[in-house]
Amino acid sequence: MFKYVLQLIVGIFTLVVSTFIAWYEGSAIARTPWEWRYSTPFSNLFNMEITNGRDISQLDYFVYAAKFQPLFPVIMMASVLYILSIVGYYLIKNKPKWAIGFWGLMGCMMILLTGFIFNSPTIGGRIFFWISLTSGLINIAVAGFVYFRNFKHKVTINAT
């Protein structure tokens, strides 16, 4: 139990630090008015009219950072995936059917995310595309591995 808690503490600490740094880096959008049309999806979603940098939603800071300075947003994404993996593994390590569903759902969500950022012209968008695609395929492969390991185990038991 201690090793899981320690890993969670490290993952959460990494997430918090990288979130603050990404938020700070993304705040540069307030001084970049030519990018407001392309990098403020949350402000547009909330029907906010942007007349100056103070009108931009704080969530748009992360979008801007992910597009143009992707290091810390990538660390945020990796730490979230790590935290979910640790929690998921701990909760379902002895429940193969739940493990298949958990890893399969995570994989499908990551592959769905790739659909939103598929054709991004920025370096950050391309990095997030490949990370999402790779982690999605790995999660689906883990789900398949758990399924076939469990299926093979059942066939061996039924054969005897």
Backbone as numpy.savetxt, mean C-alpha at the origin, in Angstrom:
# Nx Ny Nz CAx CAy CAz Cx Cy Cz
5.06 -14.35 20.81 4.24 -13.15 20.81 5.11 -11.88 20.81
6.20 -11.92 21.55 7.08 -10.75 21.66 7.66 -10.36 20.30
8.03 -11.37 19.49 8.62 -11.04 18.20 7.62 -10.35 17.27
6.34 -10.68 17.39 5.32 -10.01 16.58 5.13 -8.57 17.05
5.08 -8.37 18.35 4.90 -7.03 18.90 6.09 -6.14 18.53
7.28 -6.67 18.63 8.47 -5.91 18.27 8.45 -5.52 16.79
8.06 -6.45 15.94 7.98 -6.15 14.51 6.90 -5.10 14.23
5.78 -5.19 14.95 4.73 -4.19 14.78 5.20 -2.81 15.23
5.93 -2.75 16.33 6.44 -1.46 16.80 7.38 -0.85 15.77
8.27 -1.65 15.23 9.20 -1.15 14.20 8.43 -0.70 12.96
7.44 -1.49 12.53 6.64 -1.13 11.36 5.85 0.14 11.56
5.24 0.29 12.73 4.45 1.49 13.01 5.35 2.71 13.13
6.49 2.56 13.77 7.43 3.68 13.88 7.90 4.12 12.49
8.23 3.17 11.65 8.66 3.49 10.28 7.54 4.18 9.52
6.32 3.71 9.69 5.17 4.33 9.03 4.97 5.77 9.49
5.04 6.01 10.77 4.82 7.36 11.30 5.91 8.32 10.82
7.16 7.91 10.91 8.26 8.78 10.49 8.17 9.07 8.99
7.96 8.04 8.19 7.89 8.26 6.74 6.66 9.07 6.35
5.57 8.94 7.11 4.37 9.74 6.83 4.64 11.22 7.06
5.28 11.55 8.16 5.58 12.96 8.42 6.54 13.53 7.38
7.53 12.76 6.99 8.48 13.26 5.99 7.80 13.42 4.63
6.95 12.44 4.24 6.25 12.54 2.96 5.28 13.73 2.98
4.62 13.94 4.10 3.70 15.07 4.22 4.45 16.38 4.06
5.62 16.47 4.67 6.44 17.68 4.56 6.90 17.89 3.11
7.38 16.82 2.48 7.83 16.94 1.09 6.68 17.31 0.17
5.51 16.77 0.42 4.35 17.05 -0.41 3.79 18.45 -0.23
4.15 19.10 0.87 3.65 20.45 1.10 4.19 21.44 0.06
5.15 21.02 -0.72 5.68 21.88 -1.79 4.63 22.18 -2.85
3.56 21.40 -2.89 2.51 21.66 -3.88 1.84 23.01 -3.63
1.87 23.48 -2.40 1.27 24.79 -2.10 1.99 25.92 -2.82
3.24 25.69 -3.17 4.04 26.70 -3.88 4.21 26.36 -5.36
3.41 25.42 -5.86 3.51 24.98 -7.25 2.14 25.07 -7.92
1.66 26.27 -8.23 0.28 26.41 -8.74 0.02 25.73 -10.08
1.03 25.56 -10.92 0.81 24.91 -12.21 0.53 23.42 -12.05
0.77 22.86 -10.90 0.53 21.44 -10.66 -0.80 21.19 -9.96
-1.50 22.23 -9.55 -2.73 22.07 -8.78 -3.80 21.31 -9.57
-3.85 21.50 -10.85 -4.88 20.84 -11.65 -4.64 19.32 -11.72
-3.39 18.90 -11.68 -3.06 17.50 -11.91 -2.77 16.70 -10.64
-2.49 17.36 -9.54 -2.04 16.65 -8.34 -2.91 16.92 -7.12
-4.15 17.31 -7.32 -5.03 17.58 -6.18 -6.35 16.80 -6.32
-6.30 15.48 -6.39 -7.55 14.73 -6.58 -8.49 14.82 -5.37
-7.96 14.92 -4.15 -8.82 14.98 -2.98 -9.50 16.33 -2.87
-8.81 17.40 -3.19 -9.44 18.71 -3.19 -10.55 18.76 -4.24
-10.30 18.16 -5.39 -11.33 18.11 -6.44 -12.49 17.21 -6.03
-12.20 16.12 -5.34 -13.24 15.20 -4.88 -14.17 15.89 -3.89
-13.61 16.73 -3.02 -14.40 17.45 -2.03 -14.97 18.76 -2.59
-14.86 18.95 -3.91 -15.38 20.14 -4.61 -14.84 21.43 -4.02
-13.58 21.43 -3.70 -12.94 22.63 -3.18 -12.32 23.41 -4.34
-12.56 24.69 -4.38 -11.92 25.52 -5.39 -10.60 26.02 -4.81
-9.53 25.80 -5.56 -8.21 26.16 -5.09 -7.84 27.53 -5.65
-7.75 28.49 -4.77 -7.33 29.83 -5.19 -5.94 30.17 -4.67
-5.54 29.52 -3.58 -4.17 29.67 -3.07 -3.75 28.35 -2.42
-2.51 28.26 -2.00 -1.97 27.01 -1.46 -2.65 26.52 -0.20
-3.27 27.41 0.56 -3.95 27.00 1.80 -5.25 26.26 1.53
-5.77 26.32 0.31 -7.02 25.64 -0.04 -6.82 24.17 -0.37
-5.61 23.72 -0.48 -5.31 22.34 -0.89 -5.50 21.40 0.30
-6.15 20.27 0.05 -6.35 19.25 1.08 -4.99 18.66 1.50
-4.88 18.36 2.78 -3.64 17.77 3.29 -3.36 16.41 2.64
-4.39 15.70 2.23 -4.19 14.41 1.56 -3.50 14.57 0.20
-3.73 15.71 -0.43 -3.09 15.97 -1.71 -1.58 16.14 -1.58
-1.12 16.47 -0.39 0.32 16.54 -0.16 0.97 15.19 -0.42
0.29 14.13 0.00 0.84 12.78 -0.20 0.82 12.40 -1.68
-0.20 12.83 -2.40 -0.25 12.55 -3.84 0.92 13.24 -4.54
1.15 14.49 -4.19 2.25 15.23 -4.81 3.60 14.59 -4.47
3.77 14.21 -3.20 5.02 13.56 -2.79 5.19 12.23 -3.52
4.12 11.47 -3.66 4.22 10.17 -4.34 4.57 10.34 -5.81
4.10 11.41 -6.43 4.38 11.63 -7.84 5.79 12.11 -8.10
6.30 13.00 -7.24 7.55 13.67 -7.56 8.71 13.38 -6.62
8.43 12.91 -5.42 9.48 12.52 -4.47 9.04 11.23 -3.79
9.10 10.11 -4.50 8.42 8.90 -4.05 9.11 8.07 -2.97
10.30 8.44 -2.51 11.01 7.59 -1.56 10.20 7.34 -0.29
9.77 8.38 0.38 9.07 8.19 1.64 7.64 7.67 1.46
6.91 8.05 0.41 5.63 7.37 0.18 5.80 5.87 -0.11
6.88 5.49 -0.77 7.14 4.06 -0.99 7.43 3.38 0.35
8.19 4.04 1.21 8.46 3.46 2.54 7.15 3.36 3.33
6.27 4.35 3.19 4.95 4.27 3.84 4.19 3.05 3.35
4.16 2.85 2.04 3.43 1.73 1.47 4.03 0.40 1.92
5.34 0.31 1.91 6.00 -0.91 2.33 5.73 -1.20 3.81
5.74 -0.17 4.64 5.49 -0.41 6.06 4.04 -0.79 6.33
3.09 -0.24 5.58 1.69 -0.65 5.72 1.54 -2.12 5.31
2.14 -2.49 4.19 2.07 -3.89 3.76 2.74 -4.81 4.77
3.83 -4.37 5.35 4.53 -5.15 6.38 3.66 -5.33 7.62
3.05 -4.24 8.09 2.17 -4.31 9.26 0.99 -5.24 8.99
0.36 -5.10 7.83 -0.76 -5.99 7.48 -0.31 -7.43 7.41
0.88 -7.68 6.89 1.38 -9.05 6.79 1.64 -9.65 8.17
2.23 -8.88 9.07 2.51 -9.38 10.42 1.20 -9.67 11.15
0.28 -8.72 11.12 -1.00 -8.92 11.80 -1.76 -10.08 11.17
-1.80 -10.12 9.84 -2.49 -11.20 9.15 -1.89 -12.56 9.45
-0.57 -12.64 9.42 0.09 -13.92 9.70 -0.19 -14.37 11.12
-0.13 -13.45 12.07 -0.36 -13.82 13.46 -1.79 -14.30 13.68
-2.76 -13.63 13.07 -4.16 -13.97 13.28 -4.60 -15.24 12.56
-3.95 -15.56 11.44 -4.45 -16.68 10.62 -3.42 -17.77 10.40
-2.37 -17.82 11.21 -1.31 -18.80 10.96 -1.79 -20.24 11.06
-2.85 -20.51 11.80 -3.35 -21.88 11.91 -4.70 -22.07 11.24
-5.10 -21.14 10.39 -6.38 -21.20 9.70 -6.14 -21.07 8.20
-5.89 -22.19 7.51 -5.51 -22.10 6.10 -6.59 -21.49 5.20
-7.85 -21.71 5.47 -8.89 -21.12 4.62 -8.90 -19.60 4.76
-8.71 -19.11 5.97 -8.65 -17.68 6.18 -7.39 -17.10 5.55
-6.30 -17.86 5.61 -5.04 -17.39 5.03 -5.19 -17.22 3.52
-5.84 -18.16 2.89 -6.05 -18.07 1.44 -6.85 -16.81 1.12
-7.91 -16.58 1.88 -8.73 -15.40 1.66 -7.98 -14.10 1.94
-7.22 -14.08 3.02 -6.49 -12.87 3.39 -5.45 -12.51 2.35
-4.59 -13.48 2.01 -3.53 -13.18 1.04 -4.11 -12.92 -0.34
-5.16 -13.64 -0.71 -5.80 -13.40 -2.00 -6.44 -12.02 -2.07
-7.10 -11.60 -0.98 -7.72 -10.28 -0.95 -6.67 -9.18 -1.01
-5.60 -9.34 -0.26 -4.52 -8.34 -0.32 -3.94 -8.26 -1.73
-3.74 -9.41 -2.35 -3.20 -9.43 -3.71 -4.14 -8.76 -4.70
-5.43 -9.05 -4.60 -6.40 -8.44 -5.51 -6.48 -6.93 -5.30
-6.41 -6.49 -4.04 -6.45 -5.04 -3.78 -5.22 -4.35 -4.38
-4.07 -4.97 -4.27 -2.86 -4.36 -4.84 -2.92 -4.33 -6.36
-3.43 -5.38 -6.96 -3.54 -5.39 -8.42 -4.60 -4.39 -8.87
-5.67 -4.23 -8.10 -6.67 -3.20 -8.40 -6.05 -1.81 -8.34
-5.18 -1.59 -7.39 -4.48 -0.30 -7.28 -3.65 -0.01 -8.53
-3.07 -1.05 -9.12 -2.28 -0.84 -10.34 -3.13 -0.29 -11.47
-4.42 -0.63 -11.48 -5.30 -0.12 -12.52 -5.48 1.40 -12.45
-5.40 1.95 -11.24 -5.55 3.40 -11.08 -4.30 4.16 -11.50
-3.15 3.53 -11.40 -1.89 4.24 -11.68 -1.15 3.63 -12.86
-1.87 2.91 -13.70 -1.27 2.17 -14.80 -0.47 3.04 -15.76
-1.02 4.15 -16.17 -0.41 4.95 -17.23 0.16 6.26 -16.70
0.72 6.25 -15.53 1.21 7.48 -14.92 2.47 7.98 -15.64
2.51 9.27 -15.95 3.70 9.82 -16.63 4.84 10.16 -15.68
4.61 10.12 -14.37 5.65 10.51 -13.42 6.45 9.30 -12.96
7.65 9.54 -12.49 8.51 8.47 -12.01 7.90 7.81 -10.77
7.30 8.62 -9.91 6.66 8.07 -8.72 5.51 7.15 -9.06
4.72 7.53 -10.05 3.60 6.69 -10.47 4.07 5.36 -11.02
5.15 5.39 -11.79 5.69 4.13 -12.33 6.25 3.25 -11.22
6.90 3.86 -10.23 7.44 3.09 -9.11 6.29 2.44 -8.33
5.25 3.21 -8.05 4.11 2.66 -7.33 3.41 1.57 -8.13
3.34 1.74 -9.44 2.75 0.69 -10.28 3.50 -0.62 -10.11
4.81 -0.59 -10.23 5.58 -1.83 -10.16 5.58 -2.44 -8.76
5.62 -1.60 -7.74 5.56 -2.12 -6.37 4.20 -2.77 -6.12
3.12 -2.11 -6.55 1.79 -2.66 -6.35 1.60 -3.96 -7.12
2.05 -3.98 -8.37 1.92 -5.18 -9.17 2.72 -6.33 -8.58
3.95 -6.07 -8.20 4.80 -7.12 -7.64 4.24 -7.65 -6.32
3.86 -6.75 -5.42 3.34 -7.22 -4.14 2.00 -7.93 -4.32
1.18 -7.48 -5.26 -0.08 -8.17 -5.54 0.14 -9.58 -6.04
1.07 -9.73 -6.97 1.36 -11.06 -7.50 1.98 -11.98 -6.43
2.82 -11.41 -5.58 3.41 -12.21 -4.49 2.32 -12.66 -3.53
1.40 -11.77 -3.17 0.31 -12.15 -2.27 -0.58 -13.23 -2.88
-0.87 -13.12 -4.16 -1.68 -14.15 -4.81 -0.91 -15.46 -4.87
0.39 -15.39 -5.10 1.21 -16.61 -5.10 1.22 -17.26 -3.72
1.29 -16.45 -2.66 1.25 -17.00 -1.29 -0.10 -17.67 -1.05
-1.19 -17.03 -1.50 -2.52 -17.63 -1.35 -2.59 -18.96 -2.10
-2.04 -18.99 -3.31 -2.01 -20.24 -4.07 -1.16 -21.31 -3.40
-0.04 -20.90 -2.85 0.83 -21.85 -2.14 0.10 -22.44 -0.93
-0.56 -21.59 -0.15 -1.31 -22.08 1.02 -2.43 -23.01 0.57
-3.10 -22.65 -0.51 -4.19 -23.49 -1.01 -3.67 -24.85 -1.44
-2.62 -24.89 -2.25 -2.12 -26.17 -2.73 -1.47 -27.00 -1.63
-0.84 -26.34 -0.66 -0.27 -27.06 0.46 -1.38 -27.70 1.30
-2.46 -26.95 1.51 -3.59 -27.47 2.26 -4.31 -28.56 1.47
-4.47 -28.36 0.17 -5.13 -29.35 -0.68 -4.33 -30.64 -0.73
-3.01 -30.52 -0.89 -2.15 -31.71 -0.94 -2.21 -32.45 0.38
-2.26 -31.72 1.49 -2.34 -32.34 2.81 -3.65 -33.10 2.95
-4.77 -32.57 2.46 -6.05 -33.25 2.53 -6.09 -34.49 1.65
-5.47 -34.39 0.45 -5.43 -35.56 -0.43 -4.62 -36.67 0.20
-3.51 -36.33 0.86 -2.67 -37.33 1.53 -3.44 -37.98 2.67
-4.19 -37.21 3.43 -4.98 -37.77 4.54 -6.09 -38.66 4.01
-6.78 -38.23 2.95 -7.87 -39.03 2.38 -7.38 -40.30 1.71
-6.16 -40.31 1.22 -5.62 -41.49 0.54 -5.26 -42.60 1.52
-4.98 -42.24 2.77 -4.60 -43.27 3.75 -5.75 -43.88 4.43
